[in-house]
């Protein structure tokens, strides 16, 4: 007999944090519809940029600086 959602949640709470995170990712991915080629390209770009920030290869720019620069360029 399959486990109930309640039983799954109880068992899941006993997993280490990293395994719970992986489980959540796998569940979320199983719910996603297949990506179009354009969506896949954007997702790949987003993942690459996130990894660049996580690794320290690039530094983020605060949003207020980005918006101020955009306003200057637009003459606002």
C-alpha positions as CSV (number, residue, x, y, z in Angstrom):
1,X,0.0,0.0,0.0
2,X,1.4,3.4,-0.9
3,X,2.5,5.9,1.8
4,X,0.1,8.7,2.7
5,X,1.3,12.3,2.3
6,X,1.4,12.5,6.1
7,X,3.6,9.5,6.3
8,X,5.9,10.9,3.6
9,X,6.1,14.2,5.5
10,X,7.0,12.5,8.7
11,X,9.7,10.4,7.0
12,X,11.0,13.5,5.1
13,X,11.5,15.5,8.3
14,X,14.1,12.9,9.4
15,X,16.3,13.4,6.3
16,X,19.3,15.6,6.4
17,X,18.7,19.2,5.1
18,X,20.6,18.5,1.8
19,X,18.5,15.4,1.1
20,X,15.3,17.3,1.8
21,X,16.4,20.0,-0.5
22,X,17.2,17.5,-3.3
23,X,13.8,15.9,-2.8
24,X,12.1,19.3,-3.1
25,X,14.0,20.0,-6.3
26,X,13.1,16.6,-7.8
27,X,9.4,17.0,-6.9
28,X,9.3,20.5,-8.3
29,X,11.0,19.3,-11.5
30,X,8.4,16.5,-11.9
31,X,5.6,19.1,-11.9
32,X,7.2,21.3,-14.6
33,X,6.0,21.1,-18.1
34,X,8.8,20.7,-20.7
35,X,10.6,23.9,-21.5
36,X,10.5,25.4,-25.0
37,X,13.9,25.9,-26.6
38,X,13.8,29.6,-25.7
39,X,12.9,28.9,-22.0
40,X,15.6,26.3,-21.8
41,X,18.2,28.8,-23.1
42,X,17.1,31.4,-20.5
43,X,17.1,28.8,-17.7
44,X,20.7,27.7,-18.7
45,X,21.8,31.4,-18.7
46,X,20.2,32.0,-15.3
47,X,21.9,28.8,-13.8
48,X,25.2,29.9,-15.3
49,X,25.0,33.4,-13.9
50,X,23.9,32.1,-10.5
51,X,26.9,29.7,-10.4
52,X,29.2,32.6,-11.3
53,X,27.9,34.6,-8.4
54,X,28.0,31.6,-6.0
55,X,31.6,30.9,-6.9
56,X,32.7,34.5,-6.6
57,X,33.7,34.8,-10.2
58,X,31.4,37.8,-10.5
59,X,30.0,40.3,-8.0
60,X,26.4,41.4,-8.0
61,X,25.4,45.0,-8.4
62,X,22.9,46.5,-5.9
63,X,19.5,47.2,-7.5
64,X,19.6,50.8,-6.5
65,X,22.8,51.3,-8.5
66,X,21.4,49.5,-11.5
67,X,18.2,51.6,-11.5
68,X,20.1,54.9,-10.9
69,X,22.4,54.1,-13.9
70,X,19.4,53.2,-16.1
71,X,17.6,56.5,-15.1
72,X,20.8,58.5,-16.0
73,X,21.0,56.8,-19.4
74,X,17.3,57.5,-20.0
75,X,17.7,61.1,-18.8
76,X,15.2,60.7,-16.0
